[in-house]
Amino acid sequence: MSRATREVVVVGGGTAGWIAANAIATECRHWAAPLRVTLVESPDIPTIGVGEGTWPSMRGTLQRMGVDEDEMLRTCDASFKQGTWFRGWSGRSGEDAYIHPFSLPVEYARLNPATYWLREGNEEPFAAFATPQVAAIEQGLAPKDASAPQYAFAFNYAYHLDAGKFAGLLERHATGEVGVTHILANVASIETRENGDIAALRLDTGSRLAGDLFVDCTGQRALLIGQHYGQPFASVRDTLFNDRAVVVQVPHESADSTIASATLATAGPNGWIWDIGLQSRRGLGHVFASSRMDEDAAQEALKQYVANTSPSIDPTSLQYRTIAFEPGYRETPWHRNCVAIGLSAGFVEPLEASALALIEQSANIVAQQMPGDRQVMDVVAKRFNDRLRYHWQRIIEFLKLHYATSVRDQPYWQAHRDRSTWPPGLADRLLLWQQQTPWHDDAPRLDELFPSASYQYVLYGMGFRPRQVGGASPSYLALRSQADQVFHATRTQAAQVAKLLPSNRELLGAIAARAQTGRANGD
């Protein structure tokens, strides 16, 4: 008889571990035979917190867990993120900044805005043409007003947050609300069953922690999937060159400083700088390739960025640290009764918050398809591995698109344009997009991390233009009058957003005031 799944052991905390523990415990809490979830983490390893930006899927993840959005925003120093604002990436004169918003273009299910935009010769930036959300981002506005329910929105949004505080919130929710057991200890050794499965962990406290499924969230150490099982790691350094990030926290210059409504991503000669606005500070990081730039030069470039964007702050007074990573992923993240989630499964770079998005998706797949016994586990594992390989390949293609379409003249960017560094899938897409625009066939799966609209926003934001636009086909002419009305309405809505929405900081202030009123009333 196949061994039943009764004990799930999550090894490692941080964002990955606590998202996994919460997702599994929440989804499986009503099993007829109780499923016990235990998270064991080392008291000696701090949370890395490379990225502080999420993808919009985080709203659904937190909502399913039962996390109070207002509490999360208050306790995690969080703010609203509506996309990414790219600066200096394309290298094309006159169009060297563009926005990748989270909202789909209006009427996107039936109207392809790229086809209309290209054929009509519109000089307006593509994203601004396609959605009024761009106007909200440019003006630092929130994605909704203070009367909107939690997780509801006028414009699709994600979050900027403090990774350490976020992990703490998830820990409190897991242990206090969904019954996760928390153990602080180091793994001293691993016991293996005769069939090769992990039977138990021996902890440095002297205790033995048995389990039926082990979730490896031990970061780049990959204690179980890598060190114990030796599952291969596929490097993508030849495609995505970056392998370092110098990071720093910068206080706001004043208590009422504007909080950007998007991640600011500024290109440099050998990489790029992220700039994320939280309630009390900004989180900055210079992502670069160590093969083309040394750490001292990267840090100096980041200091210059601080000086340019925060003139009243002395860049030399801040604390800088460097984070090293190997861009790549595990080809088999679920092996036997061990599944890797987070950095143990892979990481390519912080661009477009792809790492956190894949953590969420991995955790939700495991939770929703939790195998009831060991025999079913093999089937679930195969499907999981197939899906994750697909997602890694699509992430790599999408991130490379940001580099491959640039015409910047530095060697770093020229190397990115070398077709030998392009994934085959991206090369095929760029060839196809010379004659037709991306649309639904370019993101055909329901579980795509990036919708086809994201390809449009980046492709045309970077200045890509097809060799041929094509004539006005009968199908296009039939929809043209509708498209005229739709995109005229988009411009009207964009002109009105400032009257309808508060600023990012104003909405966060209203949420904080709401909590104070509730405490005063004893709620």
N, C-alpha and C positions, 0 to 999 in steps of 0.2 A: 504494500500500500504506500502511495506517495506521501511524503512528509508534508503535513499541513503548515501553512504560514501563520504563525502566532506571534513571533517576536521580530520586530524590525529594529535594527541598530544603525543609527546615523553616526558616523565617525567624523567629527569636525563640526565646529560651529560657524560663526560668521554668517553672512547673508545666505550663502548656498545651503549650509546645514540647517539653519532655522527655517528657511522657506520650505525645504524638503520635509522637515519634521512636522511643520504646521500643515502642509498640504496632505501628507499621508494620514496624520492623526484626524484631521477634519473629514476627509473623504471616507475613512474606514471606521469612524467612531460608532456606527450603527450596525456593524457586522454582528451576526448572531453569536458567534464565538469571538470574544473581544480580541482585538489586535493591539498589542502593546508596542509603543514606540519609545525608544530610549535614545537620547543623544549624549554621546561622550565626547568631550573636547579637552584639549590640553590647556592647563592654566598658564602655560609658559609661552604660548604663541599668540601675538596680538592679531586683530583683524587688519588685513592689508588695506582694504578700502581704495582700490585703484580707481574705480569709477563711482561717481555719485549721481549719474543720470540713468533713468530707467526708460523703458519703452512703454507705450500706452497699455499693453497687456497687463502691467502691474496693477492697474485699477481692478481688473477682473479677478486677479489672483488674490489681492487683499480682501476684496468683497466676499469671495467664496470662503475665505478663512474666518470671516466675521470681524475683521479689524475695523475699528472706528476711524474713518478718514480724518476727521477733525483732530483726533488725538494723535494720529500719525504725523500730521502736518505740524502740530505744535511741538511734539516731543523730539522730532527728528530734524528740527531746524529746516524743514522742507519748504519748497516752493513749487510753483506750477511750471511745467516744461511743455511747450507746444511744438517743438521741432528743433532743428539745428540751423544755425546761421553761419554759412561758410564764407570766409573772407580770404581772398588771395589765392584760391585754389586753381582757378581756371588758367590764369596767366594771360587772358585775352583782354585787350584794352577796351575799357568802357563797360565791361560786364564781368568784373572780377569779384562780385559778391552775389550770393543767391541764398534763398531759404528753402529748406526741406521741411515743410509743415506736416503735421500728423493727420490733419483732416484730408479725406479724399476730395478730389475735385467735385464740384457740384454736378449732380445727375450723372455720376461716373458710371453707373451700371449700364446706361444706354447711350451716353455720349462720350466719345473719345476727345478730350479737350486738345490733345497734342495734334491730332489730325486737323482740327479746325484752326488752331493757332498757327500751324505751319502754312496752311493753304491760304489763309487770309493775310499772311505777311505781317502779323501783329508785332509791333516793336515793344510792347509791354512785357516785362519779365514773365516767364511762363507761370511760375507759381502764383504770382499776384493776379494773373489772368484767370487762373483755375479755381482759386478759393479765397474768400475774404479773410481767412485766418492769417494770411501774410500781413495784412494791415494791423491786426491785433498784435502780432509778434513785433512788428516794427515800432509800435507805440508802447510796448511793455505792458500790454493789457492782460488781464486774467482770462481763462477760458470759459468763465461763467460769472454770474453775479452772486451776491451773498444769500439770495433767497433760494438758490438751486439746491436740491437735495444732495446728500453725499454721493459722490461718484457720478452724478449727472453732469452734463456739459452742454455748452453752446458750440464749443470747438473741442475736438478730440485732444486729450492731453495725457502727459505722464508726469513724473516728478523729478526734481533735483532734491537730494537728501544727503544727510550725514550718514555714511555707511556704518560707522560704529554705533551711533544712536539707533539706527534702523535695526541692526542686529539685536540690540538690547530690547527694543520694543517687541520684535518677533519672539525673542526668548521668553519675555514675560507673558505674551499671549499663549505661547505653546504650553508653558508649564502651568499657567493659571486658568486657561480656558479650555484647552483640548486634551489635557492629561498626559503630556509628554514628560517623561522622567529625565532629569538632567544630572549628569555625572561629570565632575571635574577630575580628570586623571589622564595620564599618558598611556598609550598602548605599549606594553612591554614585549609581548609576543602574540603570535597568532596560531590557534589550534586548527588543524585541518582534518576533515573527515576522510575516510578511505576513498570516497568518490572524487575527492579534490575540492569539495565545498569548504568554505570557512565554517567551522563549528562554533568557535568562541574566541573572544579576545581576552588575553591576560593583561590586567592593568597593573600599573606600578603601585597601586594601593594594596595589591595582594588579592583583589577580587577577580572573579571570572565572569565575563559577560557573554552569555550564549545568545544566538540568534538564528533566524531562518533566512533573513535577507539583510545584507549589510550595504549601506549606502556610503560610499567614499566621498566625503566632502573635505578632504585634508589638504586642499589646495595643490600647489605645484609639487609638494612632496609625494602626492599620489600613493599614500602608504599601502593601500590595499590593491588597487587596480594596477599600479605601476611597480612598486617595490615587491609586493607579495606575488602577484600573478604575472608580472612582466609583460603586460599587454602593450603592443607596439604603439609608438607615438609618431604620428605623421607630421613632420615639420613642413611649414609653408613659408619658410624664410626666403626662399627663392622667388616667391610671389609677392608676399607682404613683408617688406624689409625691416620694419620697426621691431625693436626688441628691448627698448628701455623707455622709461618715463621719469623725468624729474618733476616732483610734485611739491606744491606749497599751498598753504592756507593764507589768504589775505583778508584782513578785516575790512568791512565797508568803511568808507571815509566819513560817513555820517549815519545817524540812526534812520534817516529817511531816504537813504540812497536808493536809486532805482534798482529793482531786481529784474534782470533780463528774463524774458519769457521763453527763451530758447538757449540751448547750449551754443556758445560762440566758439567756432573752430577756425583758427587763423593759421594759414599755411606759412611755413618758413622754408629756408633753403634745403633743409635736410629732415623735415618732418612737419609737425603741426602742434599748436597749443590749444588745449581746451580751456574754457573759462565758464565756470558754472556758478550761478548766483544763488546762494542760500539766504535765509533770513538775516543771519548775523555776520556772514562772511562770504567770500568767493573761494571756490576750489579751483586751482590752476594746475595744469600738467603739460609738460613739453614732451611729446611722444617723438622718438627719433630712432634712427638706425645707428647702432654703435660702430658698424663697419664704415660709416661715413662721417661720424661726428663724435667727439669725445665728450665725456660727462661734464667737464669744466666748461666747454663751449656751450653745451646745451643749457647749463645752469645760467651762464651769463646772458644767453638769449632770453631766458625766462625772466631774469631780473630786469632786463631792458623792457620787456612787455609790462611788468609790474609798474615800472617807472612811467611808462607811457599812458597806462590806463588808470593809475592811482597816484597822481603827482604828489599828494600830501604824505605818502607812505614811503619810508626808506626801505628799499628792497633788501639791503644788507642786514636789516634787523629781523628778517623772517627766517624760519627754519625750513630748509630744503632737504629732501631725501630722494634717493634714486631707487626705483623699482625695476628689477630685471625680469624679463619673461622670454620664453621661447615660443614664438608663434607656431601653433600647430594644434593637433587634436588626437585623441585616442580613436583608432579605427574601430575598436570593439569596446565601447564604454560599459557594456553589461556582459560580464563573463561569469558563468556559473551562478552563484548566489550573491554576486557583488556587482553593484551598479555605481558608476562614477557620475557625480553631478558637480558642476562648477569648474574651478581651475584644475582639478584632478582629471577632468574629462578633456580639457583643452582651453585655449585662449589664443586669440589672434591679435587683437589690439582694441583699445577703448572706443574706436570710432563707431558711431551710431548705436551705442549701448547694446551691442549684440550679445555681450557676455551675460548680462543680467537677463535678457530676454530668453536666452537658451537655458539658463538655470530654471526660470519659471516653467518653460515648456517641458523640460526634462522632469521636474518635480511633479508637475500635473499629470504627465503620462504615467509615471510610476504609481501615483496615488489613484488615478482613475482606472488603471488596468492592473492593480495589485493582484498578483497571482495567488489563488487560494491554496495551492499546494506546489510542491517542487516540480511536478511533471508539467504543469501549466506554465511554470516560470520559464522554461526553455523556449516556449512559443512566444511569450511576451517579450523575452529578451531579444529574440531574433527580430521581431517587429520594431522594437525600440532601437536596436542597432541600425537597422535599415533607415529608419526615420532620421536618426541623428546624423548619419553619414550624409544623407540628402541635405539636411539643414546646414551642416558645416560647409559643404560644397557651395551652397547658395550664398551663405554669408561671405565666404572668401571671394566669390564672383562679385557680389554687390560692393564690398569694400574696395576691391581692386578697381571697380568702375570709377571711383572718385579720383584715383591716381592716373589711370590709363588714358583718360580723356583730357588731362591737363596739357597745356602747351608751355608751362614754365620751362625756363632754359637752363636751370641748374642740373648738374649730373644726376643727382638723386631722382629728380622728376623725369629726366630723359631716360633713365634706366627703367622707370615704371612704364614708359611708353614702348619699351622693347617687347615686341609681341611674344618672344620666347618666354617671358615672365607671366604671360596671361594664362589663366585657366582656359582649357578648351571651350568650356561652356560660354565664357564671356566673349571669347573671340568669335564664336558662332553668332552670338546675340548682336554684337556690334556690327557684324557683316549684315545680318538680317535687318537691323534698324536703319541701315542705309536706304532701305526701300520701303519700310513700313514702321509705324510707331509702336512702342511697347503698349500692350493692353492686356486684356484678361488672360490670353494664352501664355503670357510671360510669367504668370504666378497662378498656376492652375489649381493648386491644392488648397484645401480649406485651412490647413495649418501653416501656411506660408508665414515666415517671420516678417517679410517685407512685401507689401502689396505691389502690384504692377505700377501703381501711381508713384511709388517711391522711385522706381527706375526713371519715370518721366521727370520727376522733380530734379533728380541729380543729373540726368543726361542733358536736359535742355538748360538747366542752371549752369552746367559746366561749359555751355556754348556749343555742344554738339549739334550739327545740322546734317540731315541726310543728303545724299548726292541727288536724290530725286524725290520730289514731294508727291508727284502723281497728279493726274487730272481729277476733275470733279465728277466722280462716279455717280450713277443714279442713286445709290444708297446714301451717299454724302449729300446730294442735292435735296433729298427728301427730308433730311434732318437739319439742313442748314438754317431754316427759319426758326426752328426750335432752339438751335444753338445760339442764334443771335439773341433771342430773348433771355436764355439762361445766363449767358455771360455778360449781358448788359445788367442783369439783376445782381450778378456778382460784384460788379463795380459799385452799384448803389449800396449794397450791404457793406462793402469795405469802407465807404464814406461815412457810414453810420455807426461803426463799431465803437468809436470813442464815446458816443452818447449812451451806449447801451451797457458797456462793460467797465468795471473798475480796473485800476492798475493791479498788477501782481501783488504789490505790497499792500494796497488798500484792502484787497480781499483777504489776505493773510491776517491783517489787523482786525478785520471784522470777525474772522473765525476765532482769534484770540479773545476778543471782547465777548463773543458768544459764550465761551467757556467760563469767563469770569462772572458773567451774569448767571450762568447755570449754577456755579458754586455758591454765589450769594443767595440764590433761591433754594439751595439745598438739593439741587437735582443731581 
